[in-house]
Amino acid sequence: MAETEQVKPFAPAAFQIRSDEEETMPVQLNTRRRNCIKCCGCLAAILSVLAVTVIVLVLTVFHVRDPVIKVFLQRLDLANGTLPKDVNVTLLVDVSVKNPNAAAYKFKNGTTTIYYDGVVVGQANTPPGKAEARRTLHMNVTVDLIPAKLLAVPSLISNISSAPALTMNSSTIIGGKVRILGIVKKYIVVRVNCMMTYSFATRASQGGNCKPHLII
């Protein structure tokens, strides 16, 4: 009896089918990674530029500097070149406020006090005002000296005899604020001490030797 041969069918070959999405997935991941790196780099560059800009602004525009105040003797009105005891002597001084900031410096009423040998011989109020950005404001202030107080200073006669001049000191206090772009605001009070000299011979005055002191 002939053997009956049983032929087994070949097993189907195992094929791995990859879709188009699976093939393009690594490419998309690499593209996204590159885009993310580019975005992070651009963001870091923008933040660096902003940080540098802020630092520059803080050190330049937003940096509030103290105003410079000077007092200069313009004129001293005397009666016949002498100091009358019963009449006040008019002293005209020029108060200049130099504002080095990028915004206006607004200040309130101030005071100017005149000293001779440490004794107060006159005082006047300085008006309020506004010194524009990087500008100097000049104000004429009239101070009435009290000759009785001046003549009461023991060293007056000897000083005038040795040098026919009247050397006085002034102290001016001015307070105000600087506001830059409505963000940076600083209140500043400056006291400036100046020395002024009036010559009886030439009837000329000299001054401008000032030393400012920041109070606040």
C-alpha positions as semicolon CSV with decimal commas, in nm:
position;residue;x (nm);y (nm);z (nm)
1;M;0,000;0,000;0,000
2;A;0,146;0,308;-0,111
3;E;0,218;0,553;0,165
4;T;-0,004;0,843;0,158
5;E;0,213;1,149;0,174
6;Q;0,066;1,439;0,350
7;V;0,200;1,764;0,231
8;K;0,186;2,035;0,490
9;P;0,143;2,385;0,358
10;F;0,428;2,622;0,413
11;A;0,380;2,855;0,702
12;P;0,315;3,205;0,581
13;A;0,617;3,427;0,606
14;A;0,602;3,679;0,889
15;F;0,603;4,026;0,745
16;Q;0,630;4,338;0,968
17;I;0,428;4,609;0,811
18;R;0,528;4,970;0,913
19;S;0,287;5,247;0,855
20;D;0,387;5,587;0,714
21;E;0,335;5,747;1,057
22;E;0,579;5,507;1,220
23;E;0,836;5,577;0,952
24;T;0,812;5,957;0,986
25;M;0,791;5,964;1,368
26;P;1,171;5,983;1,435
27;V;1,200;6,264;1,180
28;Q;0,922;6,460;1,349
29;L;1,077;6,409;1,691
30;N;1,411;6,539;1,568
31;T;1,243;6,840;1,406
32;R;1,053;6,919;1,724
33;R;1,369;6,885;1,929
34;R;1,556;7,124;1,699
35;N;1,268;7,373;1,707
36;C;1,256;7,354;2,085
37;I;1,630;7,418;2,108
38;K;1,597;7,714;1,871
39;C;1,307;7,859;2,075
40;C;1,500;7,819;2,400
41;G;1,804;7,984;2,243
42;C;1,598;8,277;2,113
43;L;1,428;8,317;2,451
44;A;1,763;8,312;2,631
45;A;1,902;8,571;2,388
46;I;1,598;8,798;2,439
47;L;1,624;8,767;2,817
48;S;1,995;8,848;2,801
49;V;1,929;9,158;2,590
50;L;1,654;9,268;2,829
51;A;1,879;9,214;3,130
52;V;2,161;9,416;2,972
53;T;1,913;9,691;2,876
54;V;1,774;9,709;3,229
55;I;2,124;9,727;3,378
56;V;2,222;10,005;3,137
57;L;1,903;10,199;3,217
58;V;1,954;10,159;3,590
59;L;2,311;10,284;3,564
60;T;2,229;10,572;3,330
61;V;1,873;10,693;3,279
62;F;1,717;10,552;3,597
63;H;2,014;10,645;3,814
64;V;1,904;10,942;4,026
65;R;2,186;11,187;4,087
66;D;2,197;11,457;4,347
67;P;2,130;11,811;4,222
68;V;2,410;12,066;4,248
69;I;2,323;12,389;4,430
70;K;2,540;12,700;4,438
71;V;2,492;13,040;4,599
72;F;2,667;13,346;4,459
73;L;2,666;13,698;4,600
74;Q;2,547;13,933;4,328
75;R;2,511;14,262;4,506
76;L;2,534;14,416;4,851
77;D;2,359;14,749;4,885
78;L;2,523;14,971;5,144
79;A;2,446;15,329;5,244
80;N;2,753;15,533;5,141
81;G;2,964;15,220;5,168
82;T;2,893;15,181;5,539
83;L;2,674;14,962;5,755
84;P;2,396;15,174;5,905
85;K;2,271;15,046;6,238
86;D;1,904;15,129;6,187
87;V;1,857;15,021;5,822
88;N;1,860;14,667;5,692
89;V;2,118;14,595;5,424
90;T;1,994;14,423;5,109
91;L;2,192;14,122;4,999
92;L;2,108;13,979;4,657
93;V;2,225;13,624;4,597
94;D;2,192;13,396;4,297
95;V;2,080;13,045;4,391
96;S;2,144;12,801;4,106
97;V;2,004;12,448;4,100
98;K;2,176;12,220;3,848
99;N;1,981;11,904;3,769
100;P;2,195;11,626;3,615
101;N;1,905;11,378;3,592
102;A;1,701;11,267;3,292
103;A;1,384;11,395;3,459
104;A;1,281;11,723;3,617
105;Y;1,371;11,801;3,978
106;K;1,077;11,966;4,155
107;F;1,157;12,135;4,483
108;K;0,961;12,315;4,752
109;N;1,031;12,632;4,947
110;G;1,380;12,647;5,089
111;T;1,575;12,872;5,321
112;T;1,895;13,069;5,278
113;T;2,073;13,175;5,596
114;I;2,364;13,420;5,605
115;Y;2,633;13,383;5,871
116;Y;2,917;13,608;5,971
117;D;3,178;13,450;6,193
118;G;2,922;13,185;6,293
119;V;2,650;13,437;6,383
120;V;2,320;13,449;6,192
121;V;2,288;13,797;6,039
122;G;2,011;13,738;5,783
123;Q;1,768;13,484;5,644
124;A;1,528;13,455;5,349
125;N;1,302;13,196;5,186
126;T;1,382;13,056;4,844
127;P;1,078;13,006;4,617
128;P;0,966;12,665;4,490
129;G;1,053;12,572;4,136
130;K;1,143;12,305;3,886
131;A;1,480;12,240;3,729
132;E;1,426;12,068;3,396
133;A;1,621;11,759;3,298
134;R;1,991;11,833;3,260
135;R;1,930;12,206;3,303
136;T;2,030;12,470;3,558
137;L;1,771;12,695;3,718
138;H;1,880;13,035;3,849
139;M;1,684;13,215;4,119
140;N;1,746;13,562;4,261
141;V;1,694;13,567;4,635
142;T;1,695;13,889;4,836
143;V;1,822;13,860;5,193
144;D;1,790;14,145;5,441
145;L;2,098;14,162;5,661
146;I;2,055;14,300;6,010
147;P;2,344;14,544;6,063
148;A;2,291;14,548;6,440
149;K;2,369;14,176;6,454
150;L;2,661;14,223;6,218
151;L;2,811;14,507;6,418
152;A;2,765;14,303;6,735
153;V;3,017;14,045;6,613
154;P;3,342;14,121;6,802
155;S;3,570;14,027;6,512
156;L;3,396;14,251;6,256
157;I;3,604;14,567;6,309
158;S;3,936;14,387;6,319
159;N;3,851;14,181;6,008
160;I;3,749;14,484;5,806
161;S;4,057;14,679;5,922
162;S;4,297;14,407;5,815
163;A;4,117;14,340;5,487
164;P;3,859;14,590;5,359
165;A;3,614;14,315;5,274
166;L;3,316;14,141;5,424
167;T;3,340;13,762;5,412
168;M;3,020;13,577;5,490
169;N;2,893;13,222;5,473
170;S;2,556;13,109;5,347
171;S;2,360;12,791;5,411
172;T;2,082;12,698;5,172
173;I;1,850;12,401;5,220
174;I;1,633;12,284;4,930
175;G;1,423;11,968;4,922
176;G;1,247;11,811;4,626
177;K;1,193;11,494;4,429
178;V;1,291;11,338;4,099
179;R;1,050;11,103;3,922
180;I;1,165;10,916;3,611
181;L;0,891;10,773;3,386
182;G;0,665;10,748;3,690
183;I;0,865;10,445;3,805
184;V;1,173;10,566;3,987
185;K;1,107;10,833;4,249
186;K;1,354;10,974;4,495
187;Y;1,315;11,255;4,747
188;I;1,631;11,459;4,788
189;V;1,714;11,728;5,042
190;V;2,040;11,912;4,983
191;R;2,213;12,161;5,211
192;V;2,488;12,367;5,053
193;N;2,732;12,589;5,240
194;C;2,896;12,867;5,043
195;M;3,151;13,139;5,118
196;M;3,100;13,490;4,978
197;T;3,323;13,795;4,995
198;Y;3,230;14,159;4,936
199;S;3,506;14,415;4,879
200;F;3,441;14,763;5,015
201;A;3,710;14,911;4,789
202;T;3,588;14,776;4,456
203;R;3,228;14,714;4,564
204;A;3,255;14,381;4,389
205;S;3,165;14,039;4,521
206;Q;3,317;13,699;4,487
207;G;3,171;13,362;4,569
208;G;3,081;13,021;4,440
209;N;3,298;12,824;4,680
210;C;3,022;12,583;4,782
211;K;3,015;12,245;4,952
212;P;2,692;12,046;4,921
213;H;2,575;11,800;5,184
214;L;2,304;11,541;5,116
215;I;2,057;11,527;5,404
216;I;1,818;11,259;5,275
